[in-house]
Amino acid sequence: MLDMDEEELMAELVRSFNLADDCDERITGSLKEMMQELDRLILKIDRLEEEEPDINGWELYKE
């Protein structure tokens, strides 16, 4: 990078910025998908607890 002229350096900086932005978008999309799945699982657990009152204390029996 030290032997690049100003134009080449700017082009490399823009390329690096675009790659970082693309990576950020993929990470953000993955996190959103994970949060949606987590919400779905929590809702399912809540429904199971409503249907089966005995399951509320399941943590006591995990040993």
ROMARVO-260413 format. One record per residue: residue number from 1; residue in one letter; x, y, z of N, C-alpha, C in turn. Coordinates in steps of 0.1 Angstrom, whole numbers, padded with zeros to 4 digits. Layout:
ATOM  num  residuo   n_px   n_py   n_pz  ca_px  ca_py  ca_pz   c_px   c_py   c_pz
ATOM  NUM        A      X      Y      Z      X      Y      Z      X      Y      Z
...
//
This chain:
ATOM  num  residuo   n_px   n_py   n_pz  ca_px  ca_py  ca_pz   c_px   c_py   c_pz
ATOM    1        M   0008  -0012   0000   0000   0000   0000   0009   0013   0000
ATOM    2        L   0021   0011   0005   0029   0023   0005   0034   0028  -0008
ATOM    3        D   0034   0019  -0018   0038   0023  -0032   0026   0027  -0041
ATOM    4        M   0014   0028  -0035   0003   0032  -0043   0002   0048  -0044
ATOM    5        D  -0003   0052  -0055  -0005   0067  -0056  -0019   0070  -0050
ATOM    6        E  -0022   0082  -0049  -0034   0086  -0042  -0047   0080  -0047
ATOM    7        E  -0048   0079  -0061  -0059   0074  -0067  -0061   0059  -0064
ATOM    8        E  -0050   0051  -0065  -0051   0037  -0061  -0054   0035  -0047
ATOM    9        L  -0048   0043  -0038  -0051   0042  -0024  -0066   0045  -0021
ATOM   10        M  -0072   0055  -0027  -0086   0058  -0025  -0095   0046  -0031
ATOM   11        A  -0091   0040  -0042  -0098   0029  -0047  -0098   0017  -0038
ATOM   12        E  -0086   0015  -0032  -0085   0004  -0022  -0093   0007  -0009
ATOM   13        L  -0093   0019  -0005  -0101   0023   0007  -0116   0021   0004
ATOM   14        V  -0120   0025  -0007  -0134   0023  -0011  -0138   0008  -0012
ATOM   15        R  -0129   0000  -0018  -0131  -0014  -0019  -0132  -0020  -0005
ATOM   16        S  -0123  -0016   0004  -0123  -0022   0018  -0136  -0017   0025
ATOM   17        F  -0140  -0005   0023  -0152   0000   0030  -0164  -0008   0025
ATOM   18        N  -0165  -0010   0012  -0176  -0018   0006  -0177  -0032   0011
ATOM   19        L  -0165  -0038   0012  -0164  -0052   0018  -0169  -0052   0032
ATOM   20        A  -0165  -0043   0040  -0169  -0042   0054  -0184  -0040   0055
ATOM   21        D  -0189  -0031   0047  -0203  -0028   0047  -0211  -0041   0043
ATOM   22        D  -0207  -0048   0033  -0213  -0061   0029  -0213  -0071   0041
ATOM   23        C  -0202  -0072   0047  -0201  -0081   0059  -0210  -0077   0070
ATOM   24        D  -0211  -0064   0073  -0220  -0059   0083  -0234  -0062   0080
ATOM   25        E  -0238  -0061   0067  -0252  -0064   0063  -0255  -0079   0065
ATOM   26        R  -0245  -0088   0062  -0247  -0102   0064  -0249  -0105   0078
ATOM   27        I  -0240  -0099   0087  -0241  -0102   0101  -0254  -0097   0107
ATOM   28        T  -0258  -0085   0103  -0271  -0080   0107  -0283  -0088   0103
ATOM   29        G  -0283  -0093   0091  -0293  -0102   0086  -0293  -0115   0094
ATOM   30        S  -0282  -0121   0097  -0281  -0133   0105  -0286  -0131   0119
ATOM   31        L  -0282  -0120   0125  -0287  -0117   0138  -0302  -0115   0139
ATOM   32        K  -0308  -0109   0129  -0322  -0107   0128  -0329  -0121   0127
ATOM   33        E  -0324  -0130   0119  -0329  -0143   0117  -0329  -0151   0131
ATOM   34        M  -0317  -0149   0137  -0316  -0156   0150  -0326  -0151   0161
ATOM   35        M  -0328  -0138   0161  -0337  -0132   0170  -0351  -0136   0167
ATOM   36        Q  -0355  -0137   0155  -0368  -0142   0151  -0370  -0157   0155
ATOM   37        E  -0360  -0165   0154  -0361  -0179   0158  -0362  -0180   0173
ATOM   38        L  -0354  -0172   0180  -0355  -0171   0195  -0369  -0167   0199
ATOM   39        D  -0374  -0157   0193  -0388  -0153   0196  -0398  -0164   0194
ATOM   40        R  -0396  -0171   0183  -0405  -0182   0180  -0404  -0193   0190
ATOM   41        L  -0392  -0196   0194  -0390  -0207   0205  -0396  -0203   0218
ATOM   42        I  -0394  -0190   0222  -0399  -0185   0235  -0414  -0186   0234
ATOM   43        L  -0420  -0182   0223  -0435  -0183   0222  -0440  -0197   0223
ATOM   44        K  -0432  -0206   0217  -0436  -0221   0218  -0435  -0226   0232
ATOM   45        I  -0424  -0222   0239  -0423  -0226   0253  -0434  -0220   0262
ATOM   46        D  -0438  -0208   0259  -0449  -0202   0267  -0462  -0209   0264
ATOM   47        R  -0464  -0213   0252  -0477  -0221   0248  -0476  -0234   0255
ATOM   48        L  -0465  -0241   0255  -0464  -0254   0262  -0466  -0253   0277
ATOM   49        E  -0461  -0242   0283  -0463  -0240   0297  -0478  -0238   0300
ATOM   50        E  -0485  -0231   0291  -0499  -0229   0293  -0507  -0242   0292
ATOM   51        E  -0503  -0250   0282  -0510  -0263   0280  -0507  -0273   0290
ATOM   52        E  -0495  -0273   0295  -0490  -0283   0305  -0485  -0276   0318
ATOM   53        P  -0494  -0273   0327  -0490  -0266   0339  -0479  -0273   0347
ATOM   54        D  -0478  -0286   0346  -0467  -0293   0353  -0453  -0291   0347
ATOM   55        I  -0453  -0285   0335  -0440  -0283   0329  -0433  -0270   0335
ATOM   56        N  -0440  -0262   0342  -0435  -0250   0348  -0423  -0252   0357
ATOM   57        G  -0423  -0264   0364  -0412  -0267   0373  -0402  -0276   0367
ATOM   58        W  -0400  -0277   0354  -0392  -0287   0348  -0377  -0285   0352
ATOM   59        E  -0373  -0272   0355  -0359  -0270   0359  -0355  -0278   0371
ATOM   60        L  -0365  -0281   0380  -0362  -0288   0392  -0358  -0303   0389
ATOM   61        Y  -0362  -0308   0378  -0360  -0322   0375  -0349  -0324   0364
ATOM   62        K  -0341  -0314   0361  -0331  -0316   0351  -0319  -0324   0355
ATOM   63        E  -0317  -0326   0368  -0305  -0332   0373  -0304  -0346   0369
//
